């Protein structure tokens, strides 16, 4: 699997280059929930374009993979 590099969206949020989809959000609210925070984001930008050659990046058993049968 090839290494994927990060880019920055307009609000400065990171995104993996060639992602199938992405949302660029600004934090709208944060709510304490035990030892976590529930973060509500306000969507400021999104990308829904998918090329015919687009392939998903999967995370499984601690590593990133493509679908079975794909070749790099």
C-alpha positions in Angstrom: 0.0 0.0 0.0 1.4 3.4 -0.9 2.0 6.0 1.7 -0.7 8.6 1.9 0.2 12.2 2.5 -1.8 14.8 4.4 -3.1 18.1 3.1 -4.9 20.9 4.8 -8.5 21.9 4.1 -9.4 25.7 4.0 -10.1 25.8 7.8 -6.7 24.1 8.5 -8.1 20.6 9.2 -6.0 17.7 7.9 -7.2 15.4 5.1 -5.6 12.5 3.4 -4.8 13.3 -0.2 -7.1 11.6 -2.7 -9.8 10.9 0.0 -13.1 9.8 -1.5 -15.0 12.3 0.6 -14.3 14.9 3.3 -16.0 17.4 5.6 -14.3 20.6 6.8 -15.9 21.6 10.1 -15.6 24.3 12.6 -16.2 23.4 16.3 -19.8 24.6 17.2 -20.1 23.2 20.7 -18.3 20.8 23.1 -20.2 18.7 25.8 -18.5 16.8 28.6 -19.3 13.1 28.7 -17.4 11.3 31.4 -13.7 11.4 30.4 -14.6 12.4 26.8 -16.0 15.4 24.9 -18.8 15.2 22.5 -17.9 17.7 19.8 -20.6 19.2 17.5 -19.1 20.5 14.2 -20.6 23.0 11.8 -19.8 21.9 8.3 -18.2 24.7 6.3 -17.1 22.6 3.3 -17.4 19.2 1.8 -16.2 17.1 -1.2 -18.5 14.4 -2.7 -16.7 14.0 -6.0 -15.8 10.4 -6.8 -13.7 9.6 -9.8 -14.4 6.3 -11.6 -10.9 5.1 -10.5 -11.5 6.0 -6.8 -10.6 3.3 -4.3 -11.4 3.3 -0.5 -8.6 3.3 2.1 -9.5 0.7 4.9 -8.1 0.4 8.4 -8.2 -3.2 9.6 -6.3 -5.0 12.3 -4.0 -2.1 13.0 -3.0 -1.2 9.5 -4.2 0.5 6.3 -5.2 -1.7 3.4 -7.1 -1.7 0.1 -9.8 -4.0 -1.0 -8.9 -7.6 -1.8 -7.7 -8.0 -5.4 -6.3 -4.4 -5.7 -2.8 -3.9 -6.9 -0.6 -0.9 -6.3 
